Amino acid sequence: MKKHNASMDHKEFIRLIPVWLDGKLDGKRGGRFLEHMEECKECREELHIQYLVKEGTARLESGMSFNLDRELSEKVAAYRKKLKRKHTENVIIYWMEAIAGAAIIFILVLVFILM
């Protein structure tokens, strides 16, 4: 995963766990969240605990069977994929804007020359 300029500290990571669990963490903070999770065993364990509490409690009350370890791993993988897709979309948009800008400049130069 690409490194970002600013790393995330433990307090910010822990504060963002509920936001991430609710699927509302995007952008660079989301990338830094994943990086910190991969690098910090303590924060990874805290994420695991909060996920177990949130999802496990709901599942126990409903009587459903579950494998929360597997589900958390799948959630992390899906989130990583989502961030990568968003980054790719941003790169494509950037290049499309650059090409459009170059085309406009080219047309303006042609118009200026032909006048």
Backbone bond lengths (Angstrom), bond angles and torsions (degrees), N, CA, C in turn:
res aa  C-N    CA-C-N  psi(-1)  N-CA   C-N-CA  omega(-1)  CA-C   N-CA-C  phi
1 M - - - 1.446 - - 1.525 108.60 -
2 K 1.292 117.61 141.41 1.451 124.02 -178.68 1.522 110.47 -66.54
3 K 1.336 115.94 135.72 1.460 120.65 178.72 1.520 110.59 -78.05
4 H 1.313 115.98 141.18 1.454 121.90 177.40 1.516 108.61 -101.68
5 N 1.317 116.86 161.02 1.453 122.01 -175.62 1.527 112.33 -62.64
6 A 1.290 118.00 -47.55 1.459 120.98 -175.41 1.518 109.79 -104.81
7 S 1.336 115.81 126.49 1.457 118.28 177.74 1.521 109.25 -84.14
8 M 1.298 115.65 165.38 1.458 121.62 -178.09 1.526 108.48 -101.60
9 D 1.323 117.26 139.25 1.458 119.94 176.59 1.531 109.82 -92.81
10 H 1.322 115.07 172.34 1.469 121.02 -175.88 1.526 112.24 -61.33
11 K 1.331 116.67 -43.58 1.469 120.04 -177.48 1.523 111.02 -61.79
12 E 1.329 116.94 -44.75 1.465 120.12 -179.53 1.531 109.81 -65.03
13 F 1.327 116.88 -42.22 1.462 120.58 179.43 1.521 110.67 -58.16
14 I 1.324 115.95 -50.36 1.471 120.31 -177.50 1.521 110.86 -63.79
15 R 1.335 116.69 -37.87 1.469 120.44 178.18 1.526 110.88 -65.04
16 L 1.336 117.30 -31.14 1.463 121.29 -176.70 1.533 113.94 -88.23
17 I 1.317 118.10 -9.53 1.473 119.63 -178.80 1.525 111.89 -54.47
18 P 1.343 120.16 -50.85 1.476 118.78 179.82 1.529 112.58 -61.47
19 V 1.321 116.95 -35.63 1.468 120.92 178.50 1.527 108.91 -63.58
20 W 1.334 116.43 -44.98 1.460 120.79 179.24 1.527 111.24 -65.14
21 L 1.325 116.72 -43.44 1.466 119.97 -179.96 1.524 111.74 -62.16
22 D 1.331 116.93 -29.92 1.461 120.93 177.54 1.527 112.71 -84.01
23 G 1.338 117.39 -0.23 1.464 121.12 177.70 1.519 113.56 75.37
24 K 1.323 117.46 27.13 1.465 120.52 -175.33 1.526 112.99 -115.18
25 L 1.317 118.19 20.35 1.458 121.06 -179.36 1.519 109.09 -113.01
26 D 1.327 116.79 119.04 1.458 121.77 -177.51 1.523 110.69 -131.73
27 G 1.301 113.75 179.79 1.452 120.76 171.30 1.516 114.27 69.44
28 K 1.320 114.32 -154.21 1.459 120.78 -176.58 1.522 112.14 -62.74
29 R 1.340 116.29 -37.07 1.464 117.94 177.98 1.521 110.51 -61.88
30 G 1.331 116.65 -37.33 1.458 119.96 177.78 1.517 111.56 -63.81
31 G 1.325 116.46 -40.54 1.462 120.44 177.19 1.519 111.91 -64.82
32 R 1.326 115.84 -42.99 1.468 119.91 177.95 1.527 110.76 -65.72
33 F 1.346 116.41 -34.77 1.464 121.59 177.37 1.533 109.60 -60.17
34 L 1.331 116.47 -48.73 1.470 120.29 179.73 1.523 111.36 -64.28
35 E 1.331 116.92 -42.32 1.467 120.08 179.04 1.524 110.49 -59.41
36 H 1.325 116.15 -46.97 1.460 119.61 -178.56 1.524 110.18 -63.82
37 M 1.320 116.89 -41.25 1.460 120.67 179.43 1.527 110.44 -59.44
38 E 1.337 116.42 -41.44 1.463 120.11 -179.04 1.530 112.01 -69.48
39 E 1.332 117.09 -30.97 1.459 121.41 -175.23 1.527 113.58 -90.80
40 C 1.333 118.98 -23.54 1.463 121.81 -169.62 1.533 110.97 -116.58
41 K 1.298 115.62 108.79 1.466 120.66 -178.46 1.530 111.85 -62.97
42 E 1.339 117.15 -40.37 1.462 120.37 -178.04 1.528 111.27 -63.45
43 C 1.323 116.78 -43.88 1.462 120.03 -179.56 1.530 111.12 -70.37
44 R 1.319 116.57 -34.58 1.460 120.68 176.49 1.530 109.28 -62.90
45 E 1.328 116.37 -40.70 1.464 120.68 177.63 1.533 110.81 -65.82
46 E 1.339 116.97 -38.86 1.470 120.16 178.27 1.527 110.75 -65.15
47 L 1.326 117.18 -40.53 1.460 120.99 175.44 1.525 109.72 -60.11
48 H 1.304 116.09 -44.61 1.462 121.55 179.95 1.537 110.34 -60.12
49 I 1.315 116.57 -45.79 1.467 120.93 -179.51 1.529 110.75 -62.71
50 Q 1.340 116.55 -47.61 1.464 119.08 -178.83 1.528 111.36 -64.84
51 Y 1.321 116.96 -35.85 1.465 119.98 177.20 1.531 110.18 -65.87
52 L 1.339 116.27 -44.61 1.463 119.86 178.86 1.523 111.44 -60.46
53 V 1.322 116.46 -43.34 1.463 120.14 -179.49 1.521 110.42 -64.21
54 K 1.333 115.94 -48.88 1.469 119.80 -176.28 1.530 111.60 -65.82
55 E 1.305 116.38 -54.95 1.464 120.17 -175.58 1.527 112.37 -77.87
56 G 1.325 116.68 -40.08 1.455 120.09 -177.93 1.512 112.64 -62.62
57 T 1.316 116.32 -42.43 1.468 120.18 178.97 1.521 110.69 -60.90
58 A 1.313 116.36 -46.87 1.474 120.26 -179.91 1.524 110.81 -62.75
59 R 1.318 116.87 -40.56 1.469 120.16 -177.92 1.518 111.48 -70.94
60 L 1.325 117.21 -39.68 1.462 119.37 179.37 1.515 111.14 -62.18
61 E 1.336 115.68 -39.97 1.461 119.65 179.76 1.521 111.68 -65.96
62 S 1.328 116.68 -31.98 1.461 119.54 -178.56 1.530 112.01 -86.98
63 G 1.336 117.03 -14.06 1.459 120.49 179.88 1.517 113.92 80.94
64 M 1.326 116.95 8.66 1.468 120.68 -179.65 1.528 110.63 -75.78
65 S 1.323 116.58 150.13 1.461 119.94 172.99 1.534 107.73 -85.91
66 F 1.334 115.62 155.76 1.459 118.08 -175.33 1.519 111.20 -162.59
67 N 1.336 115.17 160.73 1.456 123.87 172.89 1.524 105.71 -130.56
68 L 1.315 117.02 88.80 1.458 121.38 -172.76 1.525 112.94 -66.97
69 D 1.327 117.51 -32.03 1.474 118.88 177.39 1.523 110.33 -61.06
70 R 1.317 116.03 -48.21 1.466 120.41 179.45 1.527 110.83 -63.96
71 E 1.325 116.52 -42.99 1.466 120.63 -178.54 1.530 111.62 -63.76
72 L 1.336 117.62 -39.24 1.462 119.97 177.85 1.525 110.21 -66.07
73 S 1.323 117.12 -41.76 1.471 120.20 176.95 1.522 110.97 -60.51
74 E 1.323 116.88 -41.26 1.470 121.12 178.25 1.528 111.00 -66.17
75 K 1.335 116.54 -38.32 1.468 121.15 179.13 1.525 110.12 -64.50
76 V 1.329 117.11 -42.58 1.471 121.24 178.02 1.524 110.01 -63.80
77 A 1.322 117.67 -44.92 1.469 121.05 179.99 1.522 111.09 -62.91
78 A 1.319 117.44 -42.24 1.471 120.75 178.78 1.520 110.90 -65.01
79 Y 1.324 116.89 -38.81 1.462 120.74 179.27 1.524 110.90 -66.40
80 R 1.332 115.86 -42.29 1.466 120.57 177.49 1.532 110.05 -59.32
81 K 1.320 116.35 -42.75 1.462 121.71 178.78 1.529 110.98 -63.83
82 K 1.332 116.67 -40.89 1.457 121.57 179.26 1.531 110.84 -62.41
83 L 1.333 117.05 -44.52 1.463 120.35 178.91 1.525 111.39 -64.24
84 K 1.317 116.59 -40.24 1.466 119.92 179.43 1.524 110.53 -64.76
85 R 1.329 117.13 -41.90 1.459 121.55 178.58 1.532 110.47 -62.88
86 K 1.334 116.67 -42.48 1.462 121.21 179.43 1.527 110.41 -63.97
87 H 1.313 117.10 -40.40 1.467 120.94 178.06 1.529 110.05 -63.04
88 T 1.319 117.08 -43.18 1.465 121.32 178.74 1.523 110.55 -62.20
89 E 1.325 116.84 -43.05 1.469 120.72 177.56 1.524 110.87 -60.10
90 N 1.320 116.96 -42.35 1.461 120.88 179.82 1.528 111.52 -64.54
91 V 1.323 117.28 -39.15 1.466 120.72 178.11 1.526 110.06 -64.79
92 I 1.324 117.10 -43.47 1.466 120.75 179.33 1.531 110.25 -62.14
93 I 1.320 116.66 -44.76 1.475 120.28 179.12 1.521 110.16 -61.82
94 Y 1.324 117.75 -42.84 1.461 121.59 178.66 1.523 110.67 -57.41
95 W 1.332 116.74 -48.92 1.469 120.08 -178.43 1.523 111.96 -67.01
96 M 1.323 117.20 -36.20 1.465 119.39 177.16 1.529 110.47 -63.77
97 E 1.329 116.91 -41.22 1.460 120.60 177.13 1.526 111.24 -64.52
98 A 1.326 116.58 -40.42 1.462 120.35 179.50 1.527 110.91 -64.58
99 I 1.314 117.15 -42.94 1.467 121.07 179.27 1.525 110.15 -65.83
100 A 1.325 117.22 -43.02 1.471 120.46 178.73 1.529 110.26 -62.36
101 G 1.319 117.44 -42.09 1.459 121.18 178.04 1.514 111.61 -62.68
102 A 1.323 117.01 -42.84 1.464 121.00 178.61 1.527 110.40 -64.43
103 A 1.325 116.98 -39.08 1.473 120.16 179.26 1.525 110.58 -64.91
104 I 1.317 117.35 -40.90 1.473 120.78 178.76 1.523 110.08 -63.75
105 I 1.318 117.05 -44.11 1.469 120.16 178.56 1.520 110.27 -62.07
106 F 1.326 116.84 -43.18 1.466 121.07 179.19 1.526 110.79 -60.01
107 I 1.327 116.58 -44.81 1.472 120.63 179.56 1.526 110.80 -64.39
108 L 1.325 117.50 -42.06 1.460 120.72 178.69 1.523 111.33 -63.51
109 V 1.311 117.78 -39.57 1.465 121.40 177.56 1.520 110.20 -64.44
110 L 1.339 117.05 -43.51 1.476 120.26 178.51 1.533 110.35 -61.54
111 V 1.314 116.87 -44.36 1.462 121.12 179.73 1.525 109.72 -61.26
112 F 1.317 117.26 -43.29 1.465 122.00 -179.41 1.533 110.87 -64.29
113 I 1.316 116.20 -41.76 1.477 120.81 -179.84 1.529 110.40 -66.94
114 L 1.321 117.67 -41.13 1.461 121.72 -175.51 1.531 112.39 -77.36
115 M 1.277 119.12 -9.72 1.464 121.16 -179.68 1.489 111.34 -79.17
